[in-house]
Amino acid sequence: MHTPIGIVGHSGYSGAELVHILARHPRVRPVLLDHREPAGGPAICGAHLPERLPFDPQAIHEKGIPLVLLATAADVSMELVPALLAAGVRVVDLSGAFRLRTPERYAAWYGAVHTQPALLAEAAYGLPEFCRERIPAARLVSNPGCYPTAANLAIRPLLEAGAVDRSAGIVCDAKSGVSGAGRKATLANSFCEVTGNFSAYSILKHRHVPEVLLVSGLEEREFSFTAQLLPLDRGILETIYLRAAGVGSAEELLAIYEKRYAGEAFIRLYNPGRLPNLHAVARTNFCDIGVTLDAATGRAVVVSAIDNLVKGAAGQAVQNMNLMLGFAETEGLL
């Protein structure tokens, strides 16, 4: 028997990736939940397509759907989550609606009022490599942003080990494919604006910064982050600059990662002298990490790469779903 799993926002890039992953999952099957009728109705039909249902929380519960994946905008997630939870349906939310801990923090970074502040404290942050203990029993899991996923997986092990001179600060130079901005058409993301181009955006005010601070434990003054748009469809590569403390070689930095990520299925570490790239992680749920260190100056560079639509969104959501439903964490993802 395959457990039915609802997907809202299945027409967006992350939602479509969810459909693709769940369609090959050995334990579940996707059910497309239509919250807002797409213009002109469904584009395609056929006997082998996933089941479609209107979004009705009580009907979803009665249908035996235990969990819904929301690939929706933050305001839509805030609208839908309370009704789903009230109907006894668990949720993994891919938006930024429940990633921060207070409504004040949300308002400061997202520029909007949070309409469900009581759920901020309840939501479990869904970065399994660091937050696994709360996820299995949670009613609501907030899937991390793509940039913070790549950043925190690279930064936190070194901070935990005391291998960073925090007084020197950390600089994260992050580059993403255009799908990270979502499917909604905008001038900035149109073909003629993006192709053959390379640009920075949201400098010093990117809404993913507080997630990095929340998980890593860094203060805002210690962390400089710049997001840049690549003329590619998918992928994130972050080049992270820091001063090492108490270590004298790239091999020692690598050993810190090897100890922290022993047994983690979705972290791949590179030997010194080799660095990850976007081709290596495309359409996978892996985060690839490579390190270099100049022993004379203590300058260290960490390169972290993920697919923004998989480990940065849909794949990590399925990872969380697996934990919540008691499945092997890797099911459907390897």
Secondary structure as the mmCIF struct_conf table of DSSP 4:
data_model
#
loop_
_struct_conf.conf_type_id
_struct_conf.id
_struct_conf.beg_label_comp_id
_struct_conf.beg_label_asym_id
_struct_conf.beg_label_seq_id
_struct_conf.end_label_comp_id
_struct_conf.end_label_asym_id
_struct_conf.end_label_seq_id
HELX_LH_PP_P HELX_LH_PP_P1 HIS A 2 HIS A 2
STRN STRN1 THR A 3 VAL A 8
BEND BEND1 GLY A 9 GLY A 9
TURN_TY1_P TURN_TY1_P1 HIS A 10 SER A 11
BEND BEND2 GLY A 12 GLY A 12
HELX_RH_AL_P HELX_RH_AL_P1 TYR A 13 ALA A 23
TURN_TY1_P TURN_TY1_P2 ARG A 24 ARG A 24
BEND BEND3 PRO A 26 ARG A 27
STRN STRN2 VAL A 28 ASP A 34
BEND BEND4 HIS A 35 ARG A 36
HELX_LH_PP_P HELX_LH_PP_P2 GLU A 37 PRO A 38
TURN_TY1_P TURN_TY1_P3 ALA A 39 GLY A 40
BEND BEND5 GLY A 41 GLY A 41
BEND BEND6 ALA A 43 ALA A 43
TURN_TY1_P TURN_TY1_P4 ALA A 47 HIS A 48
BEND BEND7 LEU A 49 LEU A 49
HELX_LH_PP_P HELX_LH_PP_P3 PRO A 50 PRO A 50
STRN STRN3 GLU A 51 PRO A 54
HELX_RH_AL_P HELX_RH_AL_P2 PRO A 57 GLU A 62
TURN_TY1_P TURN_TY1_P5 LYS A 63 GLY A 64
STRN STRN4 LEU A 67 LEU A 70
BEND BEND8 THR A 72 THR A 72
HELX_RH_AL_P HELX_RH_AL_P3 ALA A 74 ALA A 86
TURN_TY1_P TURN_TY1_P6 ALA A 87 GLY A 88
STRN STRN5 ARG A 90 ASP A 93
BEND BEND9 SER A 95 GLY A 96
TURN_TY1_P TURN_TY1_P7 ALA A 97 PHE A 98
BEND BEND10 ARG A 99 ARG A 101
HELX_RH_AL_P HELX_RH_AL_P4 PRO A 103 TYR A 110
BEND BEND11 GLY A 111 ALA A 112
BEND BEND12 THR A 115 THR A 115
TURN_TY1_P TURN_TY1_P8 PRO A 117 PRO A 117
HELX_RH_AL_P HELX_RH_AL_P5 ALA A 118 GLU A 122
HELX_LH_PP_P HELX_LH_PP_P4 ALA A 123 ALA A 123
STRN STRN6 ALA A 124 TYR A 125
HELX_RH_AL_P HELX_RH_AL_P6 PRO A 128 CYS A 131
TURN_TY1_P TURN_TY1_P9 ARG A 132 ALA A 137
BEND BEND13 ARG A 139 ARG A 139
STRN STRN7 LEU A 140 SER A 142
HELX_LH_PP_P HELX_LH_PP_P5 ASN A 143 GLY A 145
HELX_RH_AL_P HELX_RH_AL_P7 CYS A 146 GLU A 160
TURN_TY1_P TURN_TY1_P10 ALA A 161 GLY A 162
STRN STRN8 VAL A 164 VAL A 164
HELX_RH_3T_P HELX_RH_3T_P1 ARG A 166 ALA A 168
STRN STRN9 ILE A 170 SER A 176
HELX_RH_3T_P HELX_RH_3T_P2 VAL A 178 ALA A 181
BEND BEND14 ARG A 183 LYS A 184
BEND BEND15 LEU A 187 LEU A 187
TURN_TY1_P TURN_TY1_P11 ALA A 188 ASN A 189
BEND BEND16 SER A 190 SER A 190
HELX_RH_AL_P HELX_RH_AL_P8 PHE A 191 VAL A 194
TURN_TY1_P TURN_TY1_P12 THR A 195 GLY A 196
STRN STRN10 SER A 199 TYR A 201
BEND BEND17 SER A 202 SER A 202
TURN_TY1_P TURN_TY1_P13 ILE A 203 LYS A 205
TURN_TY1_P TURN_TY1_P14 ARG A 207 HIS A 208
HELX_RH_AL_P HELX_RH_AL_P9 VAL A 209 SER A 216
HELX_RH_3T_P HELX_RH_3T_P3 GLU A 220 GLU A 222
STRN STRN11 PHE A 223 LEU A 229
BEND BEND18 PRO A 231 ARG A 234
STRN STRN12 ILE A 236 ARG A 243
STRN STRN13 ALA A 244 ALA A 244
BEND BEND19 GLY A 246 GLY A 246
BEND BEND20 SER A 249 SER A 249
HELX_RH_AL_P HELX_RH_AL_P10 ALA A 250 ARG A 260
TURN_TY1_P TURN_TY1_P15 TYR A 261 GLY A 263
TURN_TY1_P TURN_TY1_P16 ALA A 265 PHE A 266
STRN STRN14 ILE A 267 LEU A 269
TURN_TY1_P TURN_TY1_P17 PRO A 272 GLY A 273
HELX_RH_AL_P HELX_RH_AL_P11 LEU A 278 VAL A 281
TURN_TY1_P TURN_TY1_P18 ALA A 282 ARG A 283
BEND BEND21 THR A 284 ASN A 285
STRN STRN15 CYS A 287 ASP A 294
TURN_TY1_P TURN_TY1_P19 ALA A 295 GLY A 298
STRN STRN16 ARG A 299 ILE A 306
TURN_TY1_P TURN_TY1_P20 ASN A 308 LEU A 309
HELX_RH_PI_P HELX_RH_PI_P1 VAL A 310 ALA A 314
HELX_RH_AL_P HELX_RH_AL_P12 GLY A 315 LEU A 325
TURN_TY1_P TURN_TY1_P21 GLY A 326 GLY A 326
TURN_TY1_P TURN_TY1_P22 GLU A 329 LEU A 333
#
